[in-house]
Amino acid sequence: MFDLDLFRVARSMPHPSPGQRFAQLMTPWGERLDPDRLAESTPHPRPQLRRDRWQSLDGWWDYAFVKTDGQAEAASAWRTAAIPDAWDGRIVVPFSPEALLSQVNRQLQPDELLWYHRRITTALGTGGAGTCGLSADAPGADTPDHHVILHLDGVDWACAVWVDGTKATEHTGAYLPFTVDLTDALRAGNDTCDLALCVYDPSSAGTQLRGKQRLDRGTMWYTAQSGIWQPVWLEEVPAAHIVTATLEADPDTGRLRVHAQTRGRGTLTVRLCEGQARPSAPTASEVSAAQEAPALSETPAAQEKTREDKRANSSSVFKPCGAPLATGRADAVNGTVDVTLPVANPHLWSPDDPYLYDVELRFDASIGEQDGTGVAARPGSGVGAQLGSDVSALLGGADASTQPSSDADADMARDADVVHSYCAFRTCEVVPDAQGTPRFCLNHRPLLLEGVLDQGYWSDGLLTPPADEAYVADIQAVRDLGFNLLRLHIKVEQERFYYHCDRLGMLVWQDMPSGGAVPEPNRSLSFPTVFELRQRHFRDDTPRHRRELGSDDLAYQAEWRTTCHDTIVRLGNHPCIVAWGLFNESWGQFDAARACRDVRALDLTRPVSATSGWYDQGVGDFLDVHNYFRRLHVYGRDGRRAFVVSECGGLTYHLPEHSVLPEGYGYEMHDSAESYAAAVQALRDRLRRLWDKGLAGYVYTQLNDVEEETNGILTYDRRVDKLSGSRRTQPVRPLPAATSRR
């Protein structure tokens, strides 16, 4: 059926603005940001693997741009280039130099290297107080068995790390974290060391993963950013410690399965506890008031009180798990350990009731022999080593066999690796309902996915939010408007984002970042938009088609597979994530059928969208289409996959004082708030009526304006909600129970 609205297509043609300078828009949080106090107010970057002893390194660093003889030289020189003798100035980490909040506001070019430098000091080896937050009487503060780990959660794109003039490691991949053990350097340097990072990022001049970043930004492509863009922090761990922990909470079997990777031999004890009271989400009025409060209205005393409140709410010292509902333990074998806990009648997690259980993991080093990590040997019991009286009592009383027999054993117990985490019990799947229509089901009940596209860009921080509270404000705005899902678009966020979605009950559709060669407009946009039916039969596994899709670079393919695998492993514990999206609108698409099989081999607990928009390969759990220019309808159903419109809308209401350009870009222009709100409401009403026709979900474009794209519900600076005062949608009516495949 040829129902393309050519007039709407013509009215929506972008108006390129090459070279036109953007207005500088600050968010309310960015306006109040104090680089000198940034580290103090930074919450723990990893809520699902939290230790008490850590320190943020966000704040001021030195930086320098170094020109090379061309991109080819820069592509190799980042590994061996000499550390600069002088620095261009100071940069606010973790904001990229292209972002306003970095206070640099300069684009890294493909033929340049970007250097960072900072000197750090810790209390390791001195037993005294220091910037690492270790007190003089802290167990292990002066113990050589403890290690200080440097965490770099996101550096775009290639990075070499130098410690005291010696290269310690190198890393490629903008969306994956990596670590460096600084212990030896700190000891040799009297508890101080010199950090230097050399970064190379070709952005859209390369084929690496980059999402929607473009050097030639415009319309649906945004400012390229580079360098450090996620938190940098230190953490102290015992020599024998937990490296990763996977928590699989299965409500159907009533079991929590914990799989941990460890360094060193020891015993893992897992305790599951009732969820503690968590901070409630702010109301819409509270968010609005916080956003509109003038930055300079606070007195110095009030500003200090705000910082103290932030430190209290994100304290580096976490309360211990309460009385456990279940406890289990097992010994690590060859660096892995598995513990399974029975959980009777688990409390289910859902958007209406986002219940989280607290989990405490404790790894006690084995006693009695020297293990492979160099942990000092002490005579002891081996299996079921001494755990200390606090844990022993919780495991069943003060039995003499589990009490410390000496001061040395007590010290060993205190030096155990204690990690705080959480989990949630819920299921998500695509199964047929009682009428045989494939539906997305949460906890075995059909649920209409009502989502908003989230590009994850900020007017002052680009890909980095200006504050942790900004995540909460976005999520709450979406909830207040009656949506239940965010489609995180072509980006992997900081883990704080997923934590807030977990605790606030926001479902997340997680896209994988795209890359490859810059897509050819006709193949990636014009052709599939006009010829809706023909595009469904375009294969992505032939050499010629891969060239047309920009995915024929083998290095890019390897990076995409690695990033996809590691992203699923890294984020798999978050209950908010209910679907994985692999390829979007053909950008860098290749072998979607194989990729779908690989993802399912990693994670059987979530459905998969293999191709979003077009060039469907007939695989995955969703028939996933984009519809901006046609009549909204359900089509192409195959009886196996749920039908979703994962992009639609794009309605535009341009507010010049909150936009970067005098003119905006979108798919349907409105000149008043009333017209815009009515059109958005009418669109949602049409979509919801398609439930009876087989629609399983939709995603409205989009959460906020991004640069010249002004089709957001919120403005780019997050100061205006364009739908404020509009009629809220009503909850979808009760639906029939699903037929589970279990």
N, C-alpha and C positions, 0 to 999 in steps of 0.2 A: 504494500500500500504506500503510494507516494503522497504523504501528508506533510511534507516539509514546509514550514512557514518561511517562505523566501523573504517576505517583507521584514519579519523579525530578524532573520539572519543579516539582511542588509543594514537594518538599524543598529545592529550589534557589532558591526565591523569596528575593530580597534583603530584608534587614531595614534599612531606611533609618535613618541615625543623624544627622539634621540638627543642626548646632550642637555635636555632641559633639567635644571636643578630642582631637586625636591625641597619643599618647605620642611623645616626641622620641627617635628612633632614629638613632644615629650609626653609619656604616660604619667599619671599621678605618682606612681611608684618611682619612676626614673627621676622625676623632678625632685624627690625627697632623698634620693640615694646619696649616701656619704661614703666615698671611697675609703676614707681613713678608718671607718668603723664597719666596713662591709664584712670582714671575717667574723666579727663578733656576733652579727645578726644572722649569719648563714646557718640554716638548719642542717641536720645530718643528711648528706647526699644520698644515703643508701638505706632507706627505712626498713628494708626487708633483711638486712644483714648488718645490724648496728652493734658496734662496740662502744664502750664508754670512753675509750682513750683515743681521741682524734683531734685534729686541728685543721681549720680551713686556711688555705693559702690564697684565697680570693682577695683582691685589692690591688695595690700598686706594684707593678713590675717595670723593669727597664725594657725598652724595645729598640729595634733598628731594622730598617729596610736596606737590603744589600742587592745592588744590581748585578746581574750576570751578563754573559755575552749572548744570551738567548734562552728560549724555553728548553731547548735540548740540553744545554749546560745545567740549567737550574734543576732539571729533572734528575740529575745524578749528583750535583754538587751538594745538595742538602745532607747527604750522608757523610761528607768529609770536609765541608767548608770550615775555615778557621773562625773561632769565636771573635766577634768584633772587639776592637780596642776601645771604641767609644760608642755611645748610645744616642739615639735621636731624641729620646725623651722618656716619659713614663706613660704606661697604658694601664687601664683598669681591667683586670682579669676578673671574671671570665668572658668579657665582651670582646668580640672580634674588632680589629682596627677599623673596619668599615662602619661599625655601629656608633651612634652618637654617644652612648654611655661609656665607650672605651676612652673618650676624650682624645682620640687620634683622628678618626673620621677620614680615613684614607684607604683606597682600594689597593690590595696586593695584586700585582700583575704576574702573569705566568712566567716572566723572565726575571722575577725577583725572589729573594729569600726573605723570610721574616724571622727575626731573632727575638727571643725573650731571655731575660736574666733576672734572677733574684737570689739573694743570700738568705739562708734559713738557719735558725738555731733551735735546738730542742734540749730537753732535760735528760736525754738518754745518756747514761754513763756517769752522770754527776750526782744524781739523787737529789738535785735541787729543783726549785720551781723554774719553769721556763715557758716559752711560747707554745710548746706542745700541750700545755694544760696538764702536765704531770706534777703532782705534789711530791714533796720530799719523802713522805711516808707511803707513797703509792707502791703497792707490791710490784716488783719487777722493774721499777724505774731505773735502778742501777744494776740490772741483771743482764749479763751478756746473752742470755737465752731469748731475750725479747728483741724483736725486729721492728724497725720503722719503715713503713711502706708508703711510697709516694703514689697517689692515685691521680691519673689524668683521665677524666671521664669522657672528654671529647676534644679532639684536635683535628682540624680540617686543613690538609688531608694527610700529607706525609710529614713525619716528625722524627728528628734525632734528638735524644736527651743526653746532655753532657753533665757529669758530676765532677766537680773539682778539676775541670779540664780534660777529663777522660770520658769518651763516649760510653754510656751505660747501656743504651738500647736504642732501637729504632722501631717505628710503627707506621703502618699505613691503614687508612680507613677512618673516615670522619665520624662514624656513628657507633664505634665500639670503644669501650674503655680499655686502658692498659695500666700496668703498674711497674714501679722500679723499687728495688730494695736498697734503701739508703744506709743501712746499718753500718757497714764497714767504713763508708766514707765519713759518717758522723763520728765514729770512734776515732778514726785517724785524724780528723779535723777538730778535735776538742769540742765535739757536739755541735759543730757548725759545718755547713757545706755550701758550695756554690752551684746553683742550678742554671743551666743554659739550654734553651730549646731552639732548634733550627727547623723552620717549617717551609714546605713547598706545597703550593696549591694552584694547579693550572685552571681550576674551575671549568667553565664550559669550553676551554681550549683543549681539554683532555677528555678521556672516556670514563674516568672514575665515577663512583657514586657521588651525586651532588644534589639530588632532588630538583627543586625548582629554581636553583641559583643560576644566574646568567651574567656574564660580564656585560653583555648588551641587554640590560634589563628593559622590560617593557611589557605592557598588557598583562598576560598571565605568567610571565617570567619575572623573577624578583632579583633584588640586589645580591650579588655574590658576596659571601663572607668567608673568612679564612682564619686559621690559627686556633687558639684556645677559645672554645665557646661553651664549654661545660665546666663544672666545678673542678678545682685542683685542691687536693687535701692530703694530709698525712694521717696515718693510723698506726698505732702500736699493737703488735700481736705477739703472742708467745711463739717460740720456735716451732712447737707442735700446735697447729691451729687448723681451723676450718677454712677451706678455700672457697667452696661453693656449697650451696644447700638447695636441693629441689624438694618442694613440699607439694605432694599430690593429695588433695583432700577430696575423697570420693564419698558423696552422701549416699549413693546406692548400696555400697558395701559397708558404710559406717566405719571407714578406716582413714587414718592419716598416714601416708607413707613418706618417709623422709630419706632421701638419698644424699649423702654428703661426700664431697671430695676433701681429703685432709692432707696435711703435710706432717709427717711423723706418725709414730704409732701411739695409740691411745684408745680410750673408751668414749663414745659419744652418748650422752644422756639427753633425751628429748622430753620436755614437759609441755603439755597442752593445757592452757588455762582459759577461763572465761575472759571475754574481751573486757578491757578496762574502759572507763569513760573516756571518750575521745572528744576533742574540741568540736563543737557544733559549727555547722557552716553559717556564715553570715547571711542575713536576709538581704533581699534586693535593695531595700532602703539603706541598710547599713553599708553595703558595698558602694552604693551611689554616694553616700555621705563621705565615705573614706576617699573616694576618687576625687570629689570636688573640693575637699578641704585644702585651702591654700598651703603651700609648702612652708611659708614663712610665718604662719599663724601660731605655730607652736613655740613656746618659750624654751630656752635651753634646758630647763628642768623637765619640761614635758617631753622634749626630744630624748633626754636621757632615760626617762621612765619608759618610753616606747621601746628603746633599745633593750632595757632590762626585761620588759615583758616578752620581747622576741627571744631573748636568751633563755628565759624561763620556759617558754613554750617549746623550744627546740634544744633543750639542755643536752649536753653531751653525756650526761649521766642519766641512764634510763632506769626506771623503777623495775624491780624484779618481778617476775611472773608471780601471780598470787597462788592460792591453793590449787594444785593441778587437778584437772579432770582425768588425765591419763599421763602415765610416765613409762618410758621404755629406754633401754640402752643396749648397745652392742659395741664390739671391738672393731676397729678399723683394720682392714686387710688390704695390703698393697695400695694404700691411699684412698680406699673407698669404704663406706660403711652404710648400712641400711637399717632403719628402725621403723617398725610399723606399730601404730597405736590404735586400739579400738575406740570408737566414739559412738556411743548410743544416742540415737535420735538427734543428729546434729542440727544445729540452728542454721537454716539456709540463708544464703546471701542473695539479695535481689536489689534492684534500684530503689524499691520502697522500703527495704529493710537491709541496709548494707552492713551486716553483722560480721565482725572480724574477731577471730580467736587470737589470743596472744600465744606465742610459741617461744620457748627458751631452749637454746642449744648450748650444751656444755661439753667441751672436749678436754679430757684429762689425759696428759701424757702418761704412757706406760712407765712403770717403775721396775728397775731391776736389770736393765741392760742399756747399752748405748744404741740409740736408734739412728736411722739414716740421716736425721737432720742435725745431729750433734748435740742433742739434748743430754745434759749431764745425767749419768746413771745414779740411781739411788736404790738400795735394796728395797724390795717390795713384793707385791702380790701378783703382778702380771695382770691376768684377766680380771676385770672388775677392780681395778686399782683403787687406792684410797681416794675418796671423793670429797672428804671434809664433812663436818657435822651438819652444815646447812643442807647439803644435798642428801646426805644419808638419811636424815630425819624425814625428808619428803619422799624418799624411796621406801619408807616403811619402818622408821623408828631408829632409836639409838642403839643399834646392835653393835656389840664390841668389835665385831670383825670389820665394821665400816667406819670406825672412829679413827682419827689420826693418832698414831702411836708415838709421834715425836714432833718436835718443833719443825724438823725438816719436812715431814709429811704434811704438816699444816701449811707450810710455805708453798709446797707443791700444789696443794688444793687451791690456795689463793691464786696461784699462777695459771689456773686453768683458763682456757679460751672460752669466754661466755659471750654468746651472740643472741641478740633480741630480734625476733621476727614476728610474723603474723601469718594467718592463713584464713581461707573462707571456703565453705562447702557450697558448691553450686554446680549444675551441669548446663551445658549449652550444646545444641546439636541441630541439624536439619533433618526432620522426619515428616512423614505425611500425617495430616490431621485425620479426623474420622471420615472426612469426605475424600481422602486420598490426595489432597493438595499439599505439596511440600511446604513446610513452614519452619521458620526459625523458632526454636523452643528453648526457653530458660526454665530449668528445673522441671522439665517434661511438660510444660504448658506453653502453647503458642503465644508469641509476643510479637506485635508489630514494631519493627525497628523504626524509630523516628529520629533521624540523625541530622547532624550539622557537620559540614566539612570544615575541618580545622587545619589551616595551613601552618600554624605554629610560628607566625612572624609577628614582631613587635616593632612599633615605629621607632623606638629608641634603642632596642637591643637586638634587632633583626631576629635571628634564630634563638636568642637567649632571652628569657623573660627578665624584666627589670627587677622582680622580687618574687619570692615564693608565694606571697599573697596574691599576686597577679594570676597565677594558676587557679586559685580558689575562686576568684572573682569571675573568670571566664566560665568555669564549670557551673557555678551557681547561676550565672545568667542563662545558660542553656537549660538548666533544670527549671528555672522560673518560667520559661517560655513553653514548657510542656514537652521538651525533647528528652529522649532517654539515652542517646548515643552520640558520641563524637567519632567521626572518621578522621583519624590522625593521618594527614595526607603527605605521603612521600617523605616522611621524616620519622626518626626515632627520638623521642623526647628524653629529658632527664628523668630519673626514676622518681623524683618528687611528684611529677605530674601523675604518674600511674598510682602512686600512693594516695593522692588526693581523690582520684577517681574511685579507688577502692573504698575509701572511707565515706565518700559522699554518695556512692551509688550511681556513678555514671559509666555506662557501657562504652567500650572503646573498640573500634574497628581499626586494627593496626596495619597500615600500609608498609611495604618495604620501600626504601629509598631507590630512586631510579638513577640510571647513568647511561653510559654508552655515548655514541656520537650524537650531536645535536639532531633531533628528529627532523626529517624533511616534512615541511608543512602539508604538502598534498597527501603523503602517505599517512601521517599521524593525525591529521585534522580534517582537511577538506574532503578527501575521498570517503572516509568512513562516515562523515556527517551526512553527505548527500546520498550515498549508496548504502543504505542501512542493511539491506539483505545480503548484498554481495560480500561485505566485509566479514561476515561470519565464516566464510570459507577460505580465508587466507591463512596458510600454514606458517608457523614460526620456527620450523626445524630444518629449513633448507638453506644452503649458503647464500643464494641470491636474496631470499626474503630476509635473512638476518642482516645483510648489508642495507636493505631498504629500511629496516627497523632500527638501524644504528647499533646492532648488538653483535657484530662479527669479530670484535676484539676479544681474543681469548683471555687476556689479562682482566678485562672488565667482567667477563663471564665468571672467572674464578673468584673475583672480589664479590660479585653479587651473591654467589652461592655461599661463600664464607660468612658474609654479613647476614644473610637470611638465616643460616643455621645458628649463628651465635646470638642473634637477636631473639629468636624463639627460645633458646636455652636461657638467656639472660632474663627475659620478661615472663617466662612461663608461669611463675608463681602468682602473678597478679590476676585476681578474679575478675577485674573490670574488663580485661581483654577477652572478647567473645568471638573474634574472627581475625584471620590473617588474610591480608590482601597482597598479592604477589606483583602483578604488573598492571600499570595504569595507562590506558590509551596508547598502547604499543610502545611507550618510551623504553627503549633498550630491551624489548621483549624477546625472549628466546626459550625454546623448549619448555613451554608452560606445563605440558603434561608431565614431564620428568620432574620439574620443580614441585608440582603438586604432590607427586608421589613421595618426594624427599621430605616435604613438610609433614605429610601424614605419618611418615615413619618416625618423625620426631615427636609429634603431638597428635594424638587421637582424640583429644578432649575438646577441640575447637574446630568449627567448619572453616573452609578455605574458599576464598575467591581467587581463582587462578588468573583471570583477566578481567579488568574493570574497564567498561566502556565499549571496547570492540576488539576484533580479532580473537573471538572466542574459539577455544580449541576443544570444546565439548567436555571439559573436565572440571573438577571442583564441586563444591556444594551449592554454588549460586550461579544462576544465569544473571549476569551483572551488566546492566546497561546504563548509559548516560543519555539523558533526554532534555535538551534545552530548547529545541526548535520544532518539536512534533507534538501531536496530540498525545496526552498521557494515556497509555493503555498497557495492558499485559499481553505479551506475545511470545512466540517461540518456545512455549513450555514443553519440556520433555518428560515430565512426570517424575524426574529424579532430583532436579535442582530447584531450589527456591528462587523465585523471581524477585530481584531487587533493582530499584532505580537508584544507583549509588551516587549520582550527581543529577541535580535538576534545579531549576529556579534561576539563581544568579540575578535576581531583581535588584535594580540599582537606585539608590537615593543618595545623591551627592551633596555633602555638606562642605562647602569650600573652606570654612575656617578650621575644619578637622580633617582636611585632605592634603596630600602632598603636592597636588597639581590643581590648577583652576578647573580642569575638566576631568571627569571620571570615565571609567570604562566598565561595562557590564552587558547583560543580555536583554534588559528591558528597563528603560529610564523612567523614573517617577520624579515629579517636581514638588511633591508635598509629603509630609509624614503620613497624612491620612490616606492618600492614594497608595503609598508604598505598603502600609500596614494592611490595608484592605486586600491588596493583590497577594501578599504573602499568605494571608489567612485563606483566601479563595483557593490558592494553589494547594495548601495543606488539606483543605476540605476535599478537593478533587482526588488527591492521592489517597486519603483515608477511605474514600468510597470504593477504591480499587481493591480493598481487602477481599471482598466477595468474589472478585475476578481472579484472585490468586496472588496479589501483591504481598510479599513478605516483609518489605522494608523500603525506606527511601532515605536519601541524604540530601538535605537542602544546602545549596551553595550560597553563602558560606557564613562562618562565625563572625568574621571581622573584615573590614577593608584591608587590603594590602597594597601599599604604594598606589599606583594609579587605578587599581582595580577597586571600585567602590560599591561592590555588591554584598557587603557585609551587613549583618544585623547590628554589630557594634562598629563604631568608627575605628580607624587604625590606632588612634591614641587611646582607645578604650574609655573615652570620656562621655560618649553618647550612646545610649541604646535606642536605635531607630524605631523599635517596636514598643517602647514604653507607652503605657496607656492604651495599647491596642487590646482587643478582646483576646483572652487566653483560650487556647484550644482545650476541649474537654478530653478526659481520658478515653481511650478506645473502649468500646463496649466489651463485656466479658465474652470470651471465645471458647469454643468447645475444646475439650481435652485432646491432647495429641496421642497418637499411637506410637509408643516408644519402640525402638528397635532392640532394646535391651531384653 
